[in-house]
Amino acid sequence: MTREEINVLNYEDLDKRSAEIATETAEADMEKLTALNDELDAISERRAQIDMEVETRNKAAAAVAKGAGSTIEERKEEVKTMTRDEVRNSREYIEAYAKFVKTGKDLECRALLTENGISGDAYVPVPAFVESMIRSAWENDKVFSRVTKSYVPGNLKVGFEMSATDADVHPEGGPDIDEEELVLGIVTLVPYNIKKWITVSDEALALGAEDFLNYLYDEITYKIIQYAANVIVGVIQGAPKPDDPDLDGTLVPVPRVEDVVSAASIITAIGKLGDQAQNPVIIASGDTIASVRVEALNANYAYDPFAGLEVIQKEGVTGAIVGDLAGVLCNMPEGDGVKFIFDNLSLAEKDLVKIVGRMYCAIDITTPGMFVNITGESA
């Protein structure tokens, strides 16, 4: 615990930390003992400071009791604490969070939270308006907003059913039914960083806290979410086919329709989806979407060539994806925010600062029967 953290503790917290230090010294090496001794010195100084404050108050009270000063009105001071949302919306917290982003030191943010009885968060909560920006970036991306999200630390293993025999009727007194033949696979989601970096001038860093955070999150978060959506598309289109001889139970296979994207191939793809695909959509590039609509127009189709499914335009898609995006899991061990690293040394001679934003996540298909790829190539 740092000296700054100790200097905001009360007597009860000081006693608690002293007891912890007594336990930690039993197995501490020389370096650790030195650090613990420094903590004990800081604790002693804090106790002395509290004692002095108490003594000063007692002397003042005794002086008043003897007639010093004059009493105007006796009233009880009301201590008002703020709710979590009120703290996150306060000017003081926004200023403290901007400093945290620039320096990586969250002490001021945590002090404001603790002061209002809010503690225990593994990560410093973002100001409310920043959270709104992040949510908007998520919701505005029609691919990323639909995937399933989790926040499990470390690698995450998810089991899925590769194949299984159907249930059967067993009449009373009839012969035993065959035992189910079940083949399971396991997808292992190993997190990695999706990064985006920009360079800004010293003048940009000198912006007011709210303007600075607006600029930073709007520029970097949008790009990171956009790239995550590209990863999702790549995972689906790169999945193996169910009849791939190299299937080893570590990837969920995705069926394919080996055909150009058309009203007919879309209907064929929908027919290959499993029952669990409850909210399927079609993902394709703008050119592909336009060609299907032109085909329908020229043929005077009396029905929607996309079979009533929502169409999501996404550049870079080969052919089309038909499926329910809830079948993709995005696990974010560090929460759903974007973390920032400031480098004010690499480009110091140009008065520029490099800002790296990163989102730590793992993305993969975890549910079979949720997608079908239309290859976009003639059969």
Sequence and secondary structure as in RCSB ss.txt:
>XXXX:A:sequence
MTREEINVLNYEDLDKRSAEIATETAEADMEKLTALNDELDAISERRAQIDMEVETRNKAAAAVAKGAGSTIEER
KEEVKTMTRDEVRNSREYIEAYAKFVKTGKDLECRALLTENGISGDAYVPVPAFVESMIRSAWENDKVFSRVTKS
YVPGNLKVGFEMSATDADVHPEGGPDIDEEELVLGIVTLVPYNIKKWITVSDEALALGAEDFLNYLYDEITYKII
QYAANVIVGVIQGAPKPDDPDLDGTLVPVPRVEDVVSAASIITAIGKLGDQAQNPVIIASGDTIASVRVEALNAN
YAYDPFAGLEVIQKEGVTGAIVGDLAGVLCNMPEGDGVKFIFDNLSLAEKDLVKIVGRMYCAIDITTPGMFVNIT
GESA
>XXXX:A:secstr
  HHHHTT  HHHHHHHHHHHHHHGGG  HHHHHHHHHHHHHHHHHHHHHHHHHHHHHHHHHHHHTT S      
        HHHHHHSHHHHHHHHHHHHHS  HHHHHHHHHTT    SS    HHHHHHHHHHHHHSTTGGGSEEE
  SS EEEEEEEEE       TT        EEEEEEEE  EEEEEEEEEEHHHHTS HHHHHHHHHHHHHHHHH
HHHHHHHHHHHHT   TT TT  SSS    EE S SSHHHHHHHHHHS TT  S EEEE HHHHHHHHHHHHHTT
 SS TTTT EEEE TT SSEEEE GGGEEEE TT SS EEEEE STTGGGTEEEEEEEEEEEEEE STTSEEEE 
SS  
